[in-house]
């Protein structure tokens, strides 16, 4: 089961261990960012493109966009 995180800083910490990062754009509702780690899938829903770019700056894994 995926684990939804509400806090951006907590998601950035979990993203350090990610093997793959998936960005799903669902305009105008939200943008969902998913981080796949060895054990769990972490997700966060963001409202603006700026928030997504801020989080993806910290990514060190492969980024896939849908």
Rosetta constraint file for C-alpha pairs under 8 A:
AtomPair CA 1 CA 40 HARMONIC 7.49 0.50
AtomPair CA 1 CA 41 HARMONIC 7.27 0.50
AtomPair CA 2 CA 40 HARMONIC 6.59 0.50
AtomPair CA 2 CA 41 HARMONIC 4.80 0.50
AtomPair CA 2 CA 42 HARMONIC 5.73 0.50
AtomPair CA 2 CA 43 HARMONIC 6.87 0.50
AtomPair CA 3 CA 40 HARMONIC 7.36 0.50
AtomPair CA 3 CA 41 HARMONIC 6.20 0.50
AtomPair CA 3 CA 42 HARMONIC 4.89 0.50
AtomPair CA 3 CA 43 HARMONIC 6.21 0.50
AtomPair CA 4 CA 42 HARMONIC 5.80 0.50
AtomPair CA 4 CA 43 HARMONIC 4.74 0.50
AtomPair CA 4 CA 44 HARMONIC 5.75 0.50
AtomPair CA 5 CA 10 HARMONIC 7.33 0.50
AtomPair CA 5 CA 11 HARMONIC 6.37 0.50
AtomPair CA 5 CA 42 HARMONIC 6.84 0.50
AtomPair CA 5 CA 43 HARMONIC 6.08 0.50
AtomPair CA 5 CA 44 HARMONIC 5.43 0.50
AtomPair CA 6 CA 11 HARMONIC 7.92 0.50
AtomPair CA 6 CA 44 HARMONIC 6.28 0.50
AtomPair CA 6 CA 45 HARMONIC 7.68 0.50
AtomPair CA 7 CA 11 HARMONIC 6.38 0.50
AtomPair CA 8 CA 12 HARMONIC 6.24 0.50
AtomPair CA 8 CA 44 HARMONIC 7.86 0.50
AtomPair CA 8 CA 55 HARMONIC 7.61 0.50
AtomPair CA 9 CA 13 HARMONIC 6.34 0.50
AtomPair CA 10 CA 14 HARMONIC 6.38 0.50
AtomPair CA 11 CA 15 HARMONIC 5.98 0.50
AtomPair CA 11 CA 42 HARMONIC 7.56 0.50
AtomPair CA 11 CA 43 HARMONIC 7.88 0.50
AtomPair CA 11 CA 44 HARMONIC 7.30 0.50
AtomPair CA 12 CA 16 HARMONIC 6.69 0.50
AtomPair CA 12 CA 55 HARMONIC 6.68 0.50
AtomPair CA 12 CA 58 HARMONIC 6.86 0.50
AtomPair CA 13 CA 17 HARMONIC 7.96 0.50
AtomPair CA 14 CA 18 HARMONIC 7.13 0.50
AtomPair CA 14 CA 35 HARMONIC 7.77 0.50
AtomPair CA 14 CA 42 HARMONIC 7.65 0.50
AtomPair CA 15 CA 35 HARMONIC 5.90 0.50
AtomPair CA 15 CA 37 HARMONIC 7.88 0.50
AtomPair CA 15 CA 58 HARMONIC 7.95 0.50
AtomPair CA 15 CA 59 HARMONIC 6.72 0.50
AtomPair CA 16 CA 58 HARMONIC 7.85 0.50
AtomPair CA 16 CA 59 HARMONIC 6.96 0.50
AtomPair CA 16 CA 60 HARMONIC 6.93 0.50
AtomPair CA 17 CA 37 HARMONIC 5.90 0.50
AtomPair CA 17 CA 38 HARMONIC 7.99 0.50
AtomPair CA 18 CA 35 HARMONIC 5.57 0.50
AtomPair CA 18 CA 36 HARMONIC 5.19 0.50
AtomPair CA 18 CA 37 HARMONIC 4.33 0.50
AtomPair CA 18 CA 38 HARMONIC 7.40 0.50
AtomPair CA 18 CA 61 HARMONIC 6.37 0.50
AtomPair CA 19 CA 35 HARMONIC 7.55 0.50
AtomPair CA 19 CA 36 HARMONIC 5.83 0.50
AtomPair CA 19 CA 37 HARMONIC 5.61 0.50
AtomPair CA 19 CA 38 HARMONIC 7.34 0.50
AtomPair CA 19 CA 61 HARMONIC 5.58 0.50
AtomPair CA 19 CA 62 HARMONIC 6.96 0.50
AtomPair CA 20 CA 35 HARMONIC 6.07 0.50
AtomPair CA 20 CA 36 HARMONIC 5.34 0.50
AtomPair CA 20 CA 37 HARMONIC 7.38 0.50
AtomPair CA 20 CA 61 HARMONIC 5.43 0.50
AtomPair CA 20 CA 62 HARMONIC 5.04 0.50
AtomPair CA 20 CA 63 HARMONIC 6.20 0.50
AtomPair CA 20 CA 64 HARMONIC 7.59 0.50
AtomPair CA 21 CA 33 HARMONIC 7.12 0.50
AtomPair CA 21 CA 34 HARMONIC 5.63 0.50
AtomPair CA 21 CA 35 HARMONIC 4.62 0.50
AtomPair CA 21 CA 36 HARMONIC 6.29 0.50
AtomPair CA 21 CA 59 HARMONIC 7.84 0.50
AtomPair CA 21 CA 61 HARMONIC 6.53 0.50
AtomPair CA 21 CA 62 HARMONIC 6.05 0.50
AtomPair CA 21 CA 63 HARMONIC 4.76 0.50
AtomPair CA 21 CA 64 HARMONIC 6.17 0.50
AtomPair CA 22 CA 33 HARMONIC 5.79 0.50
AtomPair CA 22 CA 34 HARMONIC 4.99 0.50
AtomPair CA 22 CA 35 HARMONIC 6.50 0.50
AtomPair CA 22 CA 63 HARMONIC 5.85 0.50
AtomPair CA 22 CA 64 HARMONIC 4.80 0.50
AtomPair CA 22 CA 65 HARMONIC 5.79 0.50
AtomPair CA 22 CA 66 HARMONIC 7.53 0.50
AtomPair CA 23 CA 31 HARMONIC 7.19 0.50
AtomPair CA 23 CA 32 HARMONIC 5.92 0.50
AtomPair CA 23 CA 33 HARMONIC 4.64 0.50
AtomPair CA 23 CA 34 HARMONIC 6.39 0.50
AtomPair CA 23 CA 63 HARMONIC 7.44 0.50
AtomPair CA 23 CA 64 HARMONIC 6.22 0.50
AtomPair CA 23 CA 65 HARMONIC 4.70 0.50
AtomPair CA 23 CA 66 HARMONIC 6.13 0.50
AtomPair CA 24 CA 31 HARMONIC 5.86 0.50
AtomPair CA 24 CA 32 HARMONIC 5.12 0.50
AtomPair CA 24 CA 33 HARMONIC 6.35 0.50
AtomPair CA 24 CA 65 HARMONIC 6.15 0.50
AtomPair CA 24 CA 66 HARMONIC 4.98 0.50
AtomPair CA 25 CA 30 HARMONIC 6.85 0.50
AtomPair CA 25 CA 31 HARMONIC 4.61 0.50
AtomPair CA 25 CA 32 HARMONIC 6.42 0.50
AtomPair CA 25 CA 65 HARMONIC 7.93 0.50
AtomPair CA 25 CA 66 HARMONIC 6.53 0.50
AtomPair CA 26 CA 30 HARMONIC 5.47 0.50
AtomPair CA 26 CA 31 HARMONIC 5.61 0.50
AtomPair CA 26 CA 32 HARMONIC 7.66 0.50
AtomPair CA 27 CA 31 HARMONIC 7.10 0.50
AtomPair CA 29 CA 47 HARMONIC 7.21 0.50
AtomPair CA 30 CA 45 HARMONIC 6.29 0.50
AtomPair CA 30 CA 46 HARMONIC 5.65 0.50
AtomPair CA 30 CA 47 HARMONIC 4.83 0.50
AtomPair CA 30 CA 48 HARMONIC 7.32 0.50
AtomPair CA 31 CA 45 HARMONIC 5.73 0.50
AtomPair CA 31 CA 46 HARMONIC 5.18 0.50
AtomPair CA 31 CA 47 HARMONIC 6.19 0.50
AtomPair CA 31 CA 48 HARMONIC 7.35 0.50
AtomPair CA 31 CA 49 HARMONIC 7.74 0.50
AtomPair CA 31 CA 52 HARMONIC 7.65 0.50
AtomPair CA 32 CA 43 HARMONIC 6.82 0.50
AtomPair CA 32 CA 44 HARMONIC 5.74 0.50
AtomPair CA 32 CA 45 HARMONIC 4.51 0.50
AtomPair CA 32 CA 46 HARMONIC 6.21 0.50
AtomPair CA 33 CA 43 HARMONIC 5.64 0.50
AtomPair CA 33 CA 44 HARMONIC 5.43 0.50
AtomPair CA 33 CA 45 HARMONIC 6.49 0.50
AtomPair CA 33 CA 46 HARMONIC 7.76 0.50
AtomPair CA 33 CA 52 HARMONIC 7.73 0.50
AtomPair CA 34 CA 41 HARMONIC 6.75 0.50
AtomPair CA 34 CA 42 HARMONIC 5.62 0.50
AtomPair CA 34 CA 43 HARMONIC 4.37 0.50
AtomPair CA 34 CA 44 HARMONIC 6.63 0.50
AtomPair CA 35 CA 41 HARMONIC 5.77 0.50
AtomPair CA 35 CA 42 HARMONIC 5.13 0.50
AtomPair CA 35 CA 43 HARMONIC 6.33 0.50
AtomPair CA 36 CA 40 HARMONIC 6.31 0.50
AtomPair CA 36 CA 41 HARMONIC 4.62 0.50
AtomPair CA 36 CA 42 HARMONIC 6.49 0.50
AtomPair CA 37 CA 41 HARMONIC 6.10 0.50
AtomPair CA 37 CA 42 HARMONIC 7.82 0.50
AtomPair CA 46 CA 51 HARMONIC 6.65 0.50
AtomPair CA 46 CA 52 HARMONIC 6.85 0.50
AtomPair CA 47 CA 51 HARMONIC 7.42 0.50
AtomPair CA 48 CA 52 HARMONIC 6.79 0.50
AtomPair CA 49 CA 53 HARMONIC 6.32 0.50
AtomPair CA 50 CA 54 HARMONIC 6.16 0.50
AtomPair CA 51 CA 55 HARMONIC 6.34 0.50
AtomPair CA 52 CA 56 HARMONIC 6.12 0.50
AtomPair CA 53 CA 57 HARMONIC 6.29 0.50
AtomPair CA 54 CA 58 HARMONIC 7.59 0.50
AtomPair CA 55 CA 59 HARMONIC 7.25 0.50
AtomPair CA 59 CA 63 HARMONIC 7.98 0.50
